[in-house]
Amino acid sequence: MKATDLRGILTYVPRFRERIFVIALDGEIIAQENFPNFLLDIAVLRSLSIRIIIVHGAAHQIREVGTAMGIKVSNDDGTSVTDAETLKVALTAANRITHEIMEGLVSNDLRACYTTAITAHPFGIVGGVDHLHTGRVEKVDTELLNHLLDKDIIPVIPPLGLDGDGHTFRCNSDAVALEVAKAVKAVKLIYVGTNGELKRAGRAVSQMSVFEAEEYYRRNRAEVPPELISKVEHAIKAVREGVQRVHIIDGRQDEALLTEVFYNEGVGTMIYANEYQAIRRALKKDVRNIMALIKPSVASEELVKRTRPSILAQLSDYYVFEIDRNIVGCVALHPYPEQRKAELACLHVSSNSENQGIGNKLMLFVENTAREKGVQELFALSTHAFNYLQQKGGYREGTPDDLPPARREKYDASGRNSKVLVKSLTNGANGTKKP
């Protein structure tokens, strides 16, 4: 690991410290040879004071145990009918997996505990078919989970639930993880399976808003790999019900968990709450408000002066941030496609709306937009805000030679002697894609 990678990772630590990640493991991942390395990644997260809850599946092991016991299981995903024989197999398989996970955690100096935190009720009769011992999550014992987390103990939750009479039901592990993440207000829900890559038009999709995900799933459901269908459905539901970030990753890849959490591109697909819904492209009617918004910074020479005609000429490059339909922030993204570079410009937030993270959201929005356009490097020119861009945005100081020729001409002519700041969108930990 390079020093720059470590610095990039450490920028996330204050954001995630003492926050909860729910990690949902498919049973098949636990059977992979990379699983001990995955547990080591979890140990790294715990060393950064990130609280972890593990939910695991058992489909792979249920098939194995059923075969070994000579029992034909009636289902293997926790959603269709679970007869008495299948439940018996599920209990055996789930207990074996839970113990294996806890062994691995203890070997990494982590404390773990099997929990009965899930209250379930019968799935019921659907389409005239009684699902017998298949269950739905009714309640999550958050008091128990928070107590364990406070004691630095990782709760390990199997895909099983109990009702008030002590009856056991088999549940879909993706659904269990969703309900746990909602209940404990987790900042991330991470689904770990044997495929973490959604594709659109043949290209991997590293992230999409929940609105994009719903549209994608509606249009492309037939093309979604079978092993991802449940995860995509539950990811969309989780975000809709309050979980801000859901990641789907392939746990067979080395360092998949750390790469997804701490690096720009990640290795899987992230579905996120549309917290950028307040950001929209600027319209012609907004120009007067933009000019009024930036006027104080123009007067103090923090921002270069912009005229109405100059903004109108590049209006498609401008974006605004609204609160209650009032524009409180703006930013521009000026592309230089020949050099595969773009300029972050005119970043400004109203003094009445400072310290609310709006500047960070605008920077992240521009970064994601630039990446979607194929931009490989962002640059910014600043006379006052260079520390902010470096500390909050991950920019580094460059030189005028880093500017595209057309922008270099304007730079030399301006006489402002602004600092040149640059940020690569193609390397590892210097970005903020996965907050």
CORNOR-V657409 format. One record per residue. RES is the residue in one small letter. SS is DSSP state (hx for helix, st for strand, lp for the rest). PHI is phi in whole degrees, -180 to 180 (999 if undefined). OMEGA is omega in radians with two decimals (none if undefined). Layout:
# CORNOR-V657409
res: {RES RES}
ss: {SS SS}
phi: {PHI PHI}
omega: {OMEGA OMEGA}
This chain:
# CORNOR-V657409
res: {m k a t d l r g i l t y v p r f r e r i f v i a l d g e i i a q e n f p n f l l d i a v l r s l s i r i i i v h g a a h q i r e v g t a m g i k v s n d d g t s v t d a e t l k v a l t a a n r i t h e i m e g l v s n d l r a c y t t a i t a h p f g i v g g v d h l h t g r v e k v d t e l l n h l l d k d i i p v i p p l g l d g d g h t f r c n s d a v a l e v a k a v k a v k l i y v g t n g e l k r a g r a v s q m s v f e a e e y y r r n r a e v p p e l i s k v e h a i k a v r e g v q r v h i i d g r q d e a l l t e v f y n e g v g t m i y a n e y q a i r r a l k k d v r n i m a l i k p s v a s e e l v k r t r p s i l a q l s d y y v f e i d r n i v g c v a l h p y p e q r k a e l a c l h v s s n s e n q g i g n k l m l f v e n t a r e k g v q e l f a l s t h a f n y l q q k g g y r e g t p d d l p p a r r e k y d a s g r n s k v l v k s l t n g a n g t k k p}
ss: {lp lp hx hx hx hx hx hx hx hx hx hx hx hx hx hx lp lp lp st st st st st st lp hx hx hx hx lp lp lp lp hx hx hx hx hx hx hx hx hx hx hx hx hx lp lp lp st st st st st st lp lp hx hx hx hx hx hx hx hx hx hx hx lp lp lp lp lp lp lp lp lp lp lp lp st lp hx hx hx hx hx hx hx hx hx hx hx hx hx hx hx hx hx hx hx hx hx hx hx hx lp lp lp st st st st lp lp lp st st st st st lp lp st st lp lp st st lp st lp st st st st st st st lp hx hx hx hx hx hx hx hx hx lp lp st st st st st lp lp st st st lp lp lp lp lp st st st lp lp hx hx hx hx hx hx hx hx hx hx hx hx lp lp lp st st st st st st lp lp lp lp st st st lp lp st st st lp st st st hx hx hx hx hx hx hx hx hx hx hx hx hx hx lp lp hx hx hx hx hx hx hx hx hx hx hx hx hx hx hx lp lp lp lp st st st st st st lp lp lp lp lp hx hx hx hx hx hx hx lp lp lp lp lp lp st st st st lp lp hx hx hx hx st st st lp lp hx hx hx hx hx hx hx hx hx hx hx hx hx hx hx hx lp lp lp lp lp lp lp lp hx hx hx hx hx hx lp hx hx hx st st st st st st lp lp st st st st st st st st st st st hx hx hx lp st st st st st st st st st lp hx hx hx lp lp lp lp hx hx hx hx hx hx hx hx hx hx hx hx hx hx hx lp lp lp lp st st st st st st lp lp lp hx hx hx hx hx hx hx hx lp lp st st lp lp hx hx hx lp lp hx hx hx hx hx hx hx hx hx hx lp lp lp lp st st st st st st lp lp lp lp lp lp lp lp lp lp lp}
phi: {999 -80 -61 -65 -63 -63 -62 -62 -63 -66 -66 -85 -58 -61 -71 -105 -58 65 -93 -106 -109 -102 -111 -104 -104 -67 -59 -66 -66 -66 -88 -83 -69 -82 -60 -57 -67 -65 -64 -65 -60 -62 -62 -63 -61 -65 -65 -95 66 -90 -84 -121 -122 -109 -117 -124 -95 -152 -57 -60 -72 -63 -63 -65 -65 -59 -64 -64 -90 71 -113 -86 -74 -85 -162 -136 -127 77 -122 -98 -68 -115 -83 -62 -66 -65 -62 -61 -65 -62 -63 -63 -66 -63 -64 -65 -66 -56 -65 -64 -63 -66 -59 -65 -67 -63 -66 -103 62 -113 -92 -141 -149 -69 -126 -107 -87 -106 -95 -124 -131 -58 -61 96 -101 -124 61 83 -110 -79 -86 54 -93 -83 -128 -117 -72 -99 -155 -114 -80 -68 -61 -64 -63 -67 -63 -64 -62 -63 -95 61 -111 -86 -72 -116 -116 -81 -83 -133 -139 -116 -97 -65 -97 84 -79 -100 -128 -89 -121 -71 -66 -64 -69 -61 -61 -59 -66 -66 -59 -63 -66 -94 58 -66 -83 -141 -118 -119 -90 -118 -135 -100 -153 -126 -124 -84 -124 -131 56 82 -109 -63 -109 -83 -163 -157 -70 -63 -66 -64 -64 -63 -67 -58 -68 -64 -85 -122 -55 -65 -95 -74 -55 -54 -71 -105 -58 -61 -68 -65 -60 -74 -64 -63 -63 -61 -65 -62 -106 118 -83 -72 -137 -126 -115 -121 -133 -94 -74 -78 -79 -65 60 -60 -64 -67 -64 -67 -78 -111 -117 -50 -79 65 -129 -131 -123 -109 -113 -127 -64 -79 -70 -88 -61 -79 -98 -144 -67 -69 -109 -57 -69 -87 -59 -61 -67 -63 -64 -68 -65 -88 -53 -62 -73 -66 -62 -89 65 -73 -117 -73 -66 -125 -99 -58 -60 -69 -69 -62 -65 -122 -57 -67 -87 -99 -133 -127 -111 -111 -128 52 67 -105 -78 -119 -158 -152 -161 -130 -126 -99 -84 -129 -61 -64 -96 56 -123 -151 -105 -83 -140 54 -77 -154 -128 -56 -59 -75 -119 -72 63 -117 80 -68 -60 -63 -65 -66 -63 -66 -61 -63 -62 -66 -63 -63 -63 -64 -87 84 -72 -101 -149 -99 -138 -143 -114 -149 -106 -128 -95 -65 -64 -61 -66 -74 -77 -96 -104 78 -79 -123 -75 -117 -135 -58 -67 -78 -83 -60 -51 -64 -75 -63 -60 -64 -61 -65 -75 -73 71 -80 56 -66 -72 -100 -120 -131 -146 -77 -105 -117 -109 -74 -87 -85 -112 -134 -62 -110 -71}
omega: {3.12 3.12 3.14 3.09 -3.12 3.11 3.13 3.12 -3.07 3.08 -3.12 -2.98 3.13 -3.10 -3.04 -3.06 3.13 3.03 -3.01 2.94 2.98 -3.10 -3.09 -3.06 2.98 3.10 -3.11 3.12 -3.11 3.14 -3.10 -3.12 3.13 -3.03 3.08 3.10 3.11 3.10 3.07 3.05 3.10 3.10 3.08 3.12 3.12 3.12 3.10 3.11 3.01 -3.12 -3.02 2.92 -3.14 2.98 -3.12 3.03 -3.10 -3.03 -3.11 -3.09 3.10 3.09 -3.13 -3.11 3.11 3.13 -3.12 -3.11 -3.13 -3.12 3.06 -3.09 -3.05 3.04 -3.11 -3.12 3.09 3.14 3.13 -2.99 3.04 3.12 -3.06 -3.13 3.12 3.11 3.12 3.12 -3.12 3.12 3.13 -3.10 -3.10 3.12 3.12 -3.12 -3.14 -3.14 3.14 3.11 -3.11 3.05 -3.13 3.13 3.14 3.13 3.07 3.09 3.09 3.08 -3.10 -3.09 2.98 -3.08 2.99 -3.02 -3.04 2.96 -3.08 2.99 -3.07 3.06 3.04 -3.14 -3.11 -3.11 3.13 -3.10 3.08 -3.09 2.99 -3.02 3.00 -3.07 2.99 3.10 3.11 -3.06 3.06 -3.13 -3.09 3.12 3.11 -3.09 3.14 3.10 3.12 3.14 3.11 3.13 -3.12 3.10 3.12 3.06 3.07 -2.99 3.10 3.13 -3.11 3.06 3.13 3.02 -3.07 3.13 3.12 3.09 -3.11 3.09 3.05 -3.10 3.03 -3.04 3.08 3.12 3.10 -3.13 3.11 -3.09 3.11 -3.14 3.09 -3.02 -3.09 -3.14 3.12 3.08 3.09 2.95 -3.03 3.09 -3.07 -3.14 -3.13 3.08 -3.13 -2.96 2.97 -3.12 3.08 -3.08 3.09 -3.11 3.13 3.12 -3.09 -3.14 3.03 3.07 -3.13 3.09 3.10 -3.12 3.12 -3.14 3.11 -3.08 3.13 -3.07 -2.97 -3.05 -3.11 -3.11 -3.14 3.11 -3.08 -3.10 -3.14 -3.04 -3.13 -3.09 3.12 3.14 -3.10 3.08 3.13 3.13 -3.13 3.14 3.12 -3.06 2.93 3.09 -2.98 -3.05 3.02 -3.14 3.04 -3.07 3.07 -3.07 3.10 -3.14 3.14 3.13 -3.11 -3.08 -3.12 3.14 -3.13 -3.07 -2.92 -3.05 -3.08 -2.97 -3.08 3.13 -3.09 3.14 3.08 3.01 -2.99 3.04 -3.05 3.13 3.11 -3.09 3.09 3.14 3.11 3.09 -3.14 3.09 -3.13 -3.11 -3.11 -2.99 3.14 3.13 3.10 -3.13 3.09 -3.12 -3.05 -3.06 3.14 -3.14 3.04 -3.14 3.14 3.12 3.01 3.08 3.08 -3.11 3.07 3.12 3.11 3.11 -3.11 3.10 3.14 -3.11 -3.14 -2.99 -3.12 3.12 -3.00 3.08 3.14 3.09 -3.09 2.92 -3.08 3.10 3.04 3.14 -3.11 3.12 3.11 3.09 3.08 3.06 -3.11 -3.07 2.99 -2.95 -3.11 3.13 -3.08 3.10 3.07 -3.13 2.93 -3.03 3.03 3.08 -3.10 3.08 3.12 -3.14 3.13 -3.08 3.13 3.09 3.06 3.12 -3.09 3.11 3.11 -3.14 3.11 3.11 -3.13 3.11 3.14 -3.14 3.14 3.11 3.13 -3.12 3.12 3.14 3.13 3.13 -3.14 -3.12 3.01 2.98 3.12 3.09 -3.06 3.03 -3.09 -2.94 -3.06 3.10 3.13 -3.12 3.13 -3.04 -3.07 -3.06 3.13 3.09 3.02 -3.11 3.10 3.12 3.09 3.12 3.11 -3.08 3.00 -3.08 -3.11 3.13 3.12 3.12 3.13 3.14 -3.12 -3.10 -3.04 -3.10 -3.09 3.13 -3.14 2.99 3.08 -3.13 -3.07 3.11 3.10 3.07 -3.09 -3.13 -2.90 -2.77 -3.08 -3.06 -3.04 -3.06 -2.94 -3.11 none}
